[in-house]
Each structure stands twice: as C-alpha cells, then as structure tokens.
C-alpha cells in the first residue's frame, strides 16, 4: 500500500504540470489583459504608459517565458502578487477565502452522504414503490433545475417575501453586538441557503448513483445465497450488499470535490459570500492572471488528491483490493 501511495504521488507531478500548461495558455487566450482596468478609463494614459505597465507585469515577454517564470516561483510556493490595485500576495488573498469555501463544501458533502445514500438504498430495496417513484421525480427535478435560477427563487421566497433568511453575506451588520448564542444563530441562518443550494444537485445525483449500484449488487448470486442461508434481510443488505455497492460511490465522491469547488463560483457570487469562488469570479473579470492561476492550481491539486483518496478508499471498502496490493 505504501508503494502504491508513493507511485500515485509521483504520477501527480506530470499531471499537475500538464494542467498548469493548459490553464496558463487558455487564460491568456481570453480577450483583455490585467492592465485594461487601469488604463482604459484613464484619458491621461498613452501608449508609452501602457507599454511600461506591460513591462512592469512581465506581459511583454513571450508566453513561454512568462510560464517558466511563474513555474519557478511556484516551485518555492510563491504564487506571486495580485495584478489588482492592492497588489497583495496571491496566497494571502486565497488563504483568507478558502476556509469559507471548504467549510461550506464539507458541510454540503456530509449532508449529501448522510441523506442521499440511505435514499438510494431504500429506493433500490423497495424498487417500484411509492417512495422510489417520489425520489425518481426528485432526481429529475434536481438535474433539470439551474442552480442560479433556484438560488434566485429561494432568495425571493425565503428572504424577501417571508423574511426568514438573509440573502447575502455570512453575518449581519450587528454581528459584533450579539451574544455568543446569537452569533452562532446568525452564522447558521446565513449558511442555510448556500449550503442547501450547494447540496441540492449532489443529493439528486448521489441518490440515483447509489440506487443503481445497489440494484446491481442485490441481483448477484451471492446475495441470493445469503438469503437462502436464512440471513435476515437487514444483514444481507447492510453487511453484504452495501459494502460492495459503495465502490462506485467512493469514486464519484473523489471526483465530486473539484465539481463542488467549481459550483462555489455560482452560489458565492449570488449570495455575496467572501469565498474562493467569488474571488475566482472577480479575478476572471479583472484578468488577474496570478490569482486565477493560483486558484486553478489549488483546484487541480484537490482534484488529484480526491482521485487518490478514492483509490485508497477502495482498499478500505473492498478487502480483495487490499490483499492484492499487499
């Protein structure tokens, strides 16, 4: 297992390099540049001043030289400074916002696993029942509903008409004057809509994946044999069938990490949440190459780690894989 882990870590390096090359090239193909916001609306800026700004940011160099310069800094974990007016270090800006994004996504993932997996198991065991039909409708609705449209509906209904939940930010204006219990309640009510929105699509997808996987397993011969030996249905389902049915779900969980972070761009922008998703959106709009590349690299690393953790989790779920690696 240790050799397998080292091998997977080694394979991550060329993959990460390939991702950075593609990402670096794509963002430079987009129209506009970081200096446009500083020069386009300033009538006193002439061509010479624009050239000096391009030289200051290193944008006058060929693209491959810009990439190699960025990689050299990345090798020592230096993501450079932001091209925005504050010129702050990229890691500092990301470090302020990534805890919010990770926290919301972790809570959403926990909700997805806790709710979707039992729904999928029950739908498979009682295939064709009323519960199965209701969850099927829920899945179709979840897949078909655009995230931004659902977010606007929730904001109008719960935030404007009912005035039950806040529709922006992570805390109220009077947050500092609340009691500790009031601060906790204020944080919770601000997170209800973003967490629900982040988990909604995942609930639909994971419940359907779990149902399909469970249906395939309970039709196997060894499940029929276990029932013929007199084992209770609970033992057959939760001890023999569920463990094997979790194998494809583990893979999907690993692959869902980058998708959830990408989805953060939508709900963090809509709800004005100061997370990494909102920072990524603002950086793209301002062509802040340093911040964009920093966020893309972190997302790529999380994606590769998610895939590796999914493979390692196979050994915990399926003893046959563990024995083969040993």
C-alpha positions as CSV (number, residue, x, y, z in Angstrom):
1,X,0.0,0.0,0.0
2,X,2.9,2.4,0.8
3,X,4.5,1.7,-2.6
4,X,1.2,2.3,-4.3
5,X,0.8,5.7,-2.5
6,X,4.3,6.8,-3.5
7,X,3.6,5.8,-7.1
8,X,0.4,7.8,-7.2
9,X,2.0,10.8,-5.7
10,X,4.7,10.6,-8.4
11,X,2.2,10.4,-11.1
12,X,0.5,13.6,-9.8
13,X,3.5,15.7,-10.8
14,X,3.4,15.4,-14.6
15,X,-0.4,15.6,-14.5
16,X,-0.2,18.9,-12.5
17,X,2.4,20.3,-14.9
18,X,0.1,19.5,-17.9
19,X,-2.9,21.1,-16.2
20,X,-0.9,24.3,-15.5
21,X,0.3,24.5,-19.1
22,X,-3.2,24.2,-20.5
23,X,-4.7,26.6,-17.9
24,X,-1.9,29.2,-18.4
25,X,-2.5,29.1,-22.2
26,X,-6.2,29.3,-22.0
27,X,-6.5,32.3,-19.7
28,X,-4.0,34.2,-21.9
29,X,-6.2,33.5,-24.9
30,X,-9.1,35.4,-23.4
31,X,-9.6,38.9,-24.6
32,X,-8.3,41.7,-22.4
33,X,-5.4,42.0,-20.0
34,X,-4.8,43.0,-16.4
35,X,-3.8,46.5,-17.3
36,X,-7.0,47.3,-19.1
37,X,-8.9,48.3,-16.0
38,X,-6.0,50.6,-15.1
39,X,-5.7,52.3,-18.5
40,X,-9.0,52.2,-20.5
41,X,-10.9,54.6,-18.3
42,X,-7.9,57.0,-17.8
43,X,-7.6,59.5,-20.6
44,X,-4.1,60.5,-19.5
45,X,-2.7,57.0,-20.2
46,X,-0.8,56.9,-23.6
47,X,0.8,54.1,-25.5
48,X,4.1,54.6,-23.7
49,X,2.5,54.3,-20.3
50,X,0.7,51.1,-21.3
51,X,4.0,49.6,-22.5
52,X,5.6,50.4,-19.2
53,X,2.8,48.7,-17.4
54,X,3.1,45.6,-19.5
55,X,6.8,45.5,-18.9
56,X,6.3,46.0,-15.1
57,X,4.0,43.0,-15.0
58,X,6.1,41.0,-17.4
59,X,3.4,40.8,-20.0
60,X,5.7,42.0,-22.8
61,X,7.6,38.7,-22.7
62,X,6.8,35.7,-24.8
63,X,4.2,33.4,-23.3
64,X,6.5,30.5,-22.7
65,X,8.9,32.8,-20.8
66,X,6.0,34.1,-18.6
67,X,5.1,30.5,-17.9
68,X,8.6,29.4,-16.9
69,X,8.9,32.5,-14.7
70,X,5.6,31.6,-13.0
71,X,6.7,27.9,-12.6
72,X,10.0,28.9,-10.9
73,X,8.1,30.9,-8.3
74,X,5.5,28.1,-7.9
75,X,8.3,25.6,-7.2
76,X,9.0,27.6,-3.9
77,X,5.3,28.1,-3.3
78,X,5.4,31.7,-4.4
79,X,2.2,32.4,-6.4
80,X,3.3,36.0,-6.9
81,X,1.3,39.2,-6.3
82,X,-2.2,40.1,-7.5
83,X,-2.5,42.4,-10.5
84,X,-5.2,44.3,-8.8
85,X,-4.7,47.7,-7.2
86,X,-3.9,46.2,-3.7
87,X,-1.0,44.1,-5.2
88,X,-1.3,41.7,-2.3
89,X,0.3,38.2,-2.3
90,X,-1.9,35.7,-4.0
91,X,-1.6,33.1,-1.2
92,X,-2.7,35.7,1.3
93,X,-5.8,36.5,-0.7
94,X,-6.6,32.9,-1.2
95,X,-5.8,32.0,2.4
96,X,-8.4,34.5,3.6
97,X,-11.2,33.0,1.5
98,X,-10.5,29.3,1.1
99,X,-11.6,28.3,4.7
100,X,-15.1,29.6,3.9
101,X,-15.4,27.6,0.7
102,X,-14.0,24.4,2.2
103,X,-16.3,24.7,5.2
104,X,-19.5,25.1,3.1
105,X,-18.5,22.3,0.7
106,X,-17.6,19.9,3.6
107,X,-21.0,20.6,5.2
108,X,-22.7,20.1,1.9
109,X,-20.8,16.8,1.2
110,X,-21.7,15.5,4.7
111,X,-25.4,16.3,4.0
112,X,-25.2,14.6,0.6
113,X,-23.7,11.4,2.1
114,X,-26.0,11.3,5.1
115,X,-29.2,11.8,3.1
116,X,-28.5,10.6,-0.4
117,X,-27.0,7.2,0.5
118,X,-30.0,6.0,2.6
119,X,-32.4,7.3,-0.1
120,X,-30.6,5.3,-2.7
121,X,-30.5,2.1,-0.6
122,X,-34.2,2.3,0.2
123,X,-35.2,3.1,-3.4
124,X,-33.2,0.0,-4.6
125,X,-34.5,-2.4,-1.9
126,X,-38.1,-1.2,-2.5
127,X,-37.9,-0.8,-6.2
128,X,-41.1,0.4,-7.8
129,X,-42.6,1.5,-4.5
130,X,-44.2,4.9,-3.9
131,X,-41.0,6.1,-2.2
132,X,-39.0,5.0,-5.2
133,X,-41.2,6.9,-7.6
134,X,-41.1,10.1,-5.5
135,X,-37.3,10.0,-5.3
136,X,-37.2,9.5,-9.1
137,X,-39.2,12.7,-9.6
138,X,-36.9,14.5,-7.2
139,X,-33.8,13.3,-9.1
140,X,-35.2,14.6,-12.4
141,X,-36.1,17.9,-10.8
142,X,-32.7,18.2,-9.2
143,X,-30.9,17.5,-12.5
144,X,-33.1,19.9,-14.5
145,X,-33.1,22.9,-12.2
146,X,-30.5,25.5,-13.0
147,X,-28.5,26.4,-9.9
148,X,-28.7,30.2,-10.4
149,X,-32.4,30.1,-11.0
150,X,-33.1,28.1,-7.9
151,X,-30.9,30.4,-5.9
152,X,-32.9,33.5,-7.0
153,X,-36.2,31.7,-6.2
154,X,-35.0,30.8,-2.7
155,X,-33.8,34.4,-2.1
156,X,-37.1,35.9,-3.3
157,X,-39.3,33.4,-1.3
158,X,-37.4,33.0,2.0
159,X,-35.5,36.3,2.0
160,X,-37.9,38.8,0.5
161,X,-41.5,37.5,0.9
162,X,-41.2,35.6,4.2
163,X,-38.2,37.4,5.5
164,X,-37.0,34.3,7.3
165,X,-33.4,34.0,6.0
166,X,-30.8,36.5,5.0
167,X,-29.9,36.6,1.3
168,X,-26.3,37.8,1.3
169,X,-23.0,37.6,3.3
170,X,-22.0,35.4,6.2
171,X,-23.1,37.7,9.1
172,X,-25.4,40.6,9.9
173,X,-24.3,44.2,10.3
174,X,-24.9,44.0,14.1
175,X,-23.0,40.7,14.4
176,X,-20.4,42.1,16.8
177,X,-23.1,43.2,19.3
178,X,-24.8,39.8,19.5
179,X,-24.4,37.3,22.3
180,X,-22.4,34.1,21.6
181,X,-25.6,32.2,21.1
182,X,-26.8,35.0,18.8
183,X,-23.6,34.9,16.8
184,X,-23.9,31.2,16.3
185,X,-27.6,31.5,15.2
186,X,-26.7,34.4,12.9
187,X,-24.0,32.3,11.2
188,X,-26.3,29.3,10.8
189,X,-29.2,31.2,9.2
190,X,-26.7,32.8,6.8
191,X,-25.4,29.4,5.7
192,X,-28.8,27.7,5.2
193,X,-29.5,28.8,1.7
194,X,-25.9,28.5,0.4
195,X,-25.4,25.0,1.9
196,X,-28.8,23.8,0.6
197,X,-28.0,25.2,-2.9
198,X,-24.6,23.5,-2.9
199,X,-26.0,20.2,-1.8
200,X,-29.2,20.1,-3.8
201,X,-27.8,18.9,-7.1
202,X,-25.5,16.4,-5.3
203,X,-28.4,14.9,-3.4
204,X,-30.2,14.1,-6.6
205,X,-27.2,12.6,-8.4
206,X,-25.7,10.6,-5.5
207,X,-29.1,9.1,-4.5
208,X,-29.5,7.9,-8.1
209,X,-26.0,6.5,-8.3
210,X,-26.5,4.7,-5.1
211,X,-29.8,3.2,-6.2
212,X,-28.3,1.9,-9.5
213,X,-25.2,0.5,-7.7
214,X,-27.4,-1.2,-5.1
215,X,-29.8,-2.7,-7.6
216,X,-26.8,-4.2,-9.5
217,X,-25.4,-5.8,-6.3
218,X,-28.6,-7.2,-4.8
219,X,-29.2,-9.1,-8.1
220,X,-25.9,-11.0,-7.7
221,X,-25.9,-14.7,-6.9
222,X,-24.1,-14.4,-3.5
223,X,-26.9,-12.2,-2.3
224,X,-29.4,-14.9,-3.3
225,X,-27.2,-17.4,-1.5
226,X,-27.1,-15.3,1.7
227,X,-30.9,-15.1,1.7
228,X,-31.2,-18.8,1.1
229,X,-28.9,-19.4,4.1
230,X,-31.5,-17.8,6.4
231,X,-29.8,-14.5,7.0
232,X,-32.1,-11.6,7.9
233,X,-32.8,-9.0,5.2
234,X,-31.1,-6.3,7.3
235,X,-27.9,-8.4,7.4
236,X,-28.0,-9.2,3.7
237,X,-28.5,-5.5,2.8
238,X,-26.2,-3.7,5.2
239,X,-23.5,-6.3,5.7
240,X,-23.1,-8.0,2.3
241,X,-24.7,-5.8,-0.4
242,X,-24.0,-2.2,0.9
243,X,-20.2,-2.6,1.1
244,X,-19.9,-3.7,-2.5
245,X,-22.4,-1.1,-3.7
246,X,-20.2,1.6,-2.2
247,X,-17.3,1.0,-4.6
248,X,-18.6,3.2,-7.4
249,X,-19.9,5.8,-4.9
250,X,-16.4,6.2,-3.5
251,X,-15.1,7.1,-7.0
252,X,-17.8,9.6,-7.5
253,X,-17.1,11.2,-4.1
254,X,-13.5,11.7,-5.1
255,X,-14.4,13.2,-8.4
256,X,-17.1,15.5,-6.9
257,X,-14.6,17.6,-4.9
258,X,-13.5,19.8,-7.9
259,X,-17.1,20.0,-9.1
260,X,-18.3,21.3,-5.8
261,X,-15.5,23.9,-5.7
262,X,-16.4,25.0,-9.2
263,X,-20.0,25.3,-8.1
264,X,-18.9,27.6,-5.4
265,X,-18.4,30.3,-8.0
266,X,-22.1,30.4,-8.6
267,X,-23.6,30.4,-5.1
268,X,-20.8,32.5,-3.6
269,X,-21.3,35.2,-6.3
270,X,-25.1,35.2,-5.9
271,X,-25.1,35.2,-2.1
272,X,-22.1,37.6,-1.9
273,X,-20.1,35.1,0.2
274,X,-16.4,36.1,0.5
275,X,-15.1,32.7,-0.5
276,X,-12.7,31.3,-3.1
277,X,-15.4,31.0,-5.7
278,X,-16.3,34.7,-5.5
279,X,-12.6,35.6,-5.6
280,X,-12.2,33.5,-8.8
281,X,-15.1,35.2,-10.5
282,X,-13.8,38.7,-9.7
283,X,-10.3,37.7,-10.8
284,X,-11.5,36.4,-14.1
285,X,-13.5,39.6,-14.7
286,X,-10.4,41.7,-14.0
287,X,-8.0,39.3,-15.8
288,X,-5.9,38.9,-12.6
289,X,-3.7,36.1,-14.0
290,X,-1.8,35.5,-10.8
291,X,-4.9,34.9,-8.7
292,X,-6.6,32.8,-11.4
293,X,-3.6,30.5,-11.8
294,X,-3.3,30.2,-8.0
295,X,-6.9,29.1,-7.6
296,X,-6.6,26.7,-10.6
297,X,-3.5,25.1,-9.2
298,X,-5.2,24.6,-5.8
299,X,-8.3,23.2,-7.6
300,X,-6.1,20.8,-9.6
301,X,-4.3,19.6,-6.5
302,X,-7.6,19.0,-4.7
303,X,-8.8,17.1,-7.8
304,X,-5.7,14.8,-7.9
305,X,-5.8,14.3,-4.2
306,X,-9.5,13.4,-4.4
307,X,-8.8,10.8,-7.0
308,X,-6.0,9.3,-5.0
309,X,-8.1,9.2,-1.8
310,X,-10.9,7.5,-3.8
311,X,-8.4,4.8,-4.9
312,X,-7.1,4.4,-1.4
313,X,-10.6,4.1,0.0
314,X,-11.2,1.2,-2.3
315,X,-8.8,-0.8,-0.2
316,X,-10.9,0.0,2.9
317,X,-14.2,-0.9,1.3
318,X,-13.1,-4.0,-0.7
319,X,-10.7,-6.4,1.1
320,X,-9.8,-8.0,-2.2
321,X,-8.1,-4.8,-3.3
322,X,-6.2,-4.6,0.0
323,X,-4.9,-8.1,-0.3
324,X,-3.8,-7.6,-3.9
325,X,-1.8,-4.5,-3.0
326,X,-0.1,-6.4,-0.2
